[in-house]
Amino acid sequence: MISPFLGKRLRSRNYKTNRNYNKKKGCLHGKGCLHALGEGSLPPFHNSRKCGTLAKIFIGALNIFSVLALVIFLKKCSDRERNQLRLESYCFRSGKIKRAHRFLFLTDVHEKEFGEKNEELLRRIRALRPDFILLGGDLVVCHKRRSERDRVRKSVRLLRALGREFPVYLALGNHEERLFEKAGWRGRYFRAEYPRREHAKSRENAARLERGIGAVRLLDKETVLPKGELSDLSLSGVSLPMEYYRPLPFRKKEPLSPAELRRAAGFPEDGAKGRYHIFLLHTPLYDEEAVRSGADLVLSGHLHGGMIRLPLIGGVMTPQYRLFVKKVSGLFPLRGGNLVISRGIGTHTVNIRLNNPPELSLITLLPEREEERGNGETAL
């Protein structure tokens, strides 16, 4: 039994150290606390504020650990998926096609290698035995600033290896376009938005890339009309200035009419009449304009499949910062033609791929069946 005098002193001391204690009503901590046992009871022997602080620290540490574990898990999944090359096959029929053709479409390599010096990629390509190869641009990595981080050597080696074995046609992407603009190369003008110190290094990389391009046929604002077995085809490559690749989270895309696109592709007015027209257009944002300009098949990349693909939603983000875009990869029938968007092979800057493996596109062109004549082009 504690004397009233001693109990009063203990309660007074506890009141000074614990502001939550109420002498008249007991403790506000709840029914289970010793504070609520009565006026003459002992003060609590636990510090509820300290217990609450420790619980918060524990929960916060647990949340941080869970987030870090999830990030590490997703990073490992992404690293594994980035090295799993997947073949996607497409087949189209048209009355313009006189004989069967089979070709490969590669885009957005970004200095990515599969095996030592890309031997695994070359082995896969040789096994498919394509009639020719189309490259959709962005083989290299070129930054707006810090040219010391630009990379072209692996792309040059790949161009030379492919050019020795196959007919190869190359269109430029925004990374090649930026490199040539920084270098003032191939008729491009050095833009004021680039730091002057980038000029010399960019010229060195541009010259190196130019030597690699010499092993293939470059379609730089040009349309070619192949002869021989490919005489029923026409191939166009469009190089768009960098303003057509600006970020689009809060702005509309730059306008580009079908007539302007025809001029940008160097498309002849009547020289390609009756030929099946394949249009290499790095960005798919102008797919409908390309079809209205005369393209039967538009081949694009640039979007990297949205980096992370969510079921029923699509890609999370494109290089131009458009969020949750469904039209990031695959086949899309258009009025008068078809669009194929490749997920690409490589990555840059944000090196993430989830549910979005690298893509090697195998495209087959076949003559139209007799029963299909008059119904236009079909995709299988």
Sequence and secondary structure as in RCSB ss.txt:
>XXXX:A:sequence
MISPFLGKRLRSRNYKTNRNYNKKKGCLHGKGCLHALGEGSLPPFHNSRKCGTLAKIFIGALNIFSVLALVIFLK
KCSDRERNQLRLESYCFRSGKIKRAHRFLFLTDVHEKEFGEKNEELLRRIRALRPDFILLGGDLVVCHKRRSERD
RVRKSVRLLRALGREFPVYLALGNHEERLFEKAGWRGRYFRAEYPRREHAKSRENAARLERGIGAVRLLDKETVL
PKGELSDLSLSGVSLPMEYYRPLPFRKKEPLSPAELRRAAGFPEDGAKGRYHIFLLHTPLYDEEAVRSGADLVLS
GHLHGGMIRLPLIGGVMTPQYRLFVKKVSGLFPLRGGNLVISRGIGTHTVNIRLNNPPELSLITLLPEREEERGN
GETAL
>XXXX:A:secstr
   HHHHHHHHHHHHHH TTEETTTEETT TTSGGGG TTS   SS HHHHHHHHHHHHHHHHHHHHHHHHHHHH
HHHHHHTT  EEEEEEEEETT  S EEEEEE   TT  SSGGGHHHHHHHHHH  SEEEE S  SB  SS GGG 
B HHHHHHHHHHHHHS EEE   HHHHHHHHHHT TT    TTS TTHHHHHHHHHHHHHHHHTTSEE SSEEE 
  GGGTTEEEEEE   GGGGS  SSS      HHHHHHHTT  SSTTTTSEEEEEES GGGHHHHHHTT SEEEE
  SGGGSBEETTTEEEE TT  EEESTTSEEEEETTEEEEE   S   SS   BS   EEEEEEEEE  GGGTTS
  EE 
